[in-house]
């Protein structure tokens, strides 16, 4: 798995719409990719980043909501075990959709199971920003983007920016 030139992949690259493959090999290549993903996340001032967003169609994401003392967390082969609570609207952005934001409705509570870089399983639960980030990044692993979940009015407001990204992609830029 070549990771030396990890860079952010933008809409409409097809890797963003593919269902990512489970990680089966937990090796140095996976650790290097995770480090590169954390670097790209920080470089673009994001709080989460999924492997497809750097061109790797595998089930892994990194996140850090930048709360005091929080360290980067890596989720390999994540599974959403439970969602509950009120469905809440909140504005979301996406590093693969620069300058595009919209209201997305998500459950307020999430319980997630994943593996770390050594293949050890862990479970976490949250009813704060982490829950929203986990759902957003997990969506990326299933080929789902915020464009699919936004309010119709927000999708309409983003249409010009989306078309611009698509024209850049088609021109090879």
C-alpha positions in Angstrom: 0.0 0.0 0.0 1.8 3.1 -1.2 1.2 6.1 1.1 4.2 8.3 0.4 2.1 10.9 -1.5 -1.2 10.8 0.4 -3.3 13.7 -0.7 -6.9 14.7 -0.3 -9.3 13.3 -2.9 -12.2 15.6 -4.0 -15.7 15.0 -5.3 -16.6 13.4 -7.8 -13.6 10.9 -7.6 -15.2 7.4 -7.9 -13.3 6.2 -4.8 -15.6 8.4 -2.7 -18.7 6.5 -3.9 -17.4 3.0 -3.6 -18.1 0.7 -0.6 -14.7 0.3 1.1 -13.2 -3.1 1.7 -12.5 -4.5 5.2 -8.9 -4.3 6.5 -7.5 -7.8 6.8 -3.8 -7.0 7.2 -2.6 -5.0 10.2 1.0 -4.2 9.2 3.4 -1.2 9.0 1.8 -0.1 5.8 -1.5 0.4 7.6 0.2 2.3 10.4 1.9 4.5 7.8 -1.4 5.2 6.1 -3.0 6.1 9.4 -0.1 8.5 10.1 -0.5 10.1 6.7 -4.3 10.4 7.2 -3.7 12.2 10.4 -1.3 14.5 8.7 -3.7 15.3 5.9 -6.6 15.8 8.4 -4.5 18.3 10.3 -3.2 20.0 7.2 -6.8 20.7 6.0 -8.0 21.5 9.5 -10.6 18.7 9.6 -11.8 16.8 12.6 -12.2 13.5 10.7 -10.9 11.8 7.6 -11.8 8.4 6.0 -9.3 6.3 4.0 -11.3 6.8 0.7 -10.8 10.5 1.1 -7.0 9.9 0.5 -7.7 7.4 -2.3 -7.6 4.1 -0.3 -10.9 2.1 -0.5 -10.5 0.5 2.9 -12.6 0.6 6.1 -10.6 3.0 8.2 -11.0 6.5 9.5 -9.2 8.9 11.9 -10.7 11.6 14.0 -9.9 14.2 16.6 -12.5 16.9 17.6 -9.6 19.0 18.9 -11.1 19.1 22.4 -8.5 19.8 25.1 -6.1 16.9 25.5 -7.8 14.7 22.9 -5.5 12.5 20.8 -6.0 11.3 17.3 -8.1 8.1 17.3 -8.0 5.5 14.5 -10.9 3.3 13.7 -10.3 0.2 11.6 -13.3 -1.8 10.3 -15.8 0.3 12.3 -19.3 -0.9 12.9 -22.1 1.2 14.2 -23.7 -1.0 16.9 -26.4 1.4 18.1 -27.9 4.8 17.3 -30.6 6.4 19.5 -31.8 9.7 20.8 -33.3 12.6 19.0 -32.5 13.1 15.4 -30.7 16.4 15.4 -29.9 18.8 12.5 -26.4 20.3 12.5 -24.2 21.9 9.9 -21.5 19.6 8.4 -18.8 20.2 6.0 -16.5 17.7 4.3 -12.8 17.9 3.3 -13.7 16.2 0.0 -16.3 18.9 -0.7 -14.4 22.2 0.0 -16.5 25.2 0.7 -19.7 23.2 0.8 -21.7 23.0 4.1 -25.2 21.9 4.8 -27.5 20.7 7.6 -27.5 17.0 8.1 -29.8 15.1 10.4 -28.3 12.4 12.6 -29.1 10.5 15.8 -27.6 12.1 18.9 -26.2 8.9 20.5 -23.9 6.3 18.8 -22.2 3.2 20.0 -19.4 2.0 17.8 -17.1 -1.0 17.6 -13.8 -0.9 15.7 -10.3 -2.2 15.8 -7.0 -0.4 16.5 -3.9 -0.6 14.3 -2.9 -3.8 16.0 -6.3 -5.5 15.3 -7.5 -5.2 18.9 -11.3 -4.5 19.2 -12.7 -1.6 21.2 -16.1 -0.1 21.7 -16.9 3.6 22.4 -20.1 5.5 22.8 -20.9 9.2 22.6 -23.8 11.7 22.6 -21.7 14.7 21.6 -19.8 15.8 18.5 -17.9 12.5 18.4 -21.2 10.6 17.6 -21.7 12.9 14.6 -18.1 12.6 13.4 -18.2 8.8 13.6 -21.4 8.6 11.6 -20.1 11.1 9.0 -16.8 9.2 8.5 -18.5 5.8 8.6 -20.8 7.1 5.8 -17.6 7.6 3.7 -16.8 4.0 4.1 -20.2 3.1 2.5 -19.8 5.6 -0.4 -22.3 8.1 1.2 -21.5 11.8 1.3 -23.1 14.8 3.0 -24.6 15.7 -0.4 -26.8 12.6 0.0 -28.0 13.6 3.5 -28.3 17.4 3.3 -31.5 19.3 3.4 -32.8 19.8 -0.1 -32.4 23.6 0.2 -28.7 23.2 1.2 -28.1 20.8 -1.7 -29.6 23.4 -4.0 -27.5 26.1 -2.5 -24.4 24.0 -3.0 -25.2 23.1 -6.7 -22.8 25.7 -8.2 -19.9 24.6 -6.0 -20.5 20.9 -6.8 -20.6 21.6 -10.5 -17.3 23.5 -10.2 -15.7 20.5 -8.5 -17.0 18.3 -11.2 -15.7 20.5 -14.0 -12.2 20.6 -12.3 -12.3 16.8 -12.0 -13.3 16.3 -15.7 -10.6 18.6 -16.9 -8.0 16.6 -15.0 -7.2 19.4 -12.6 
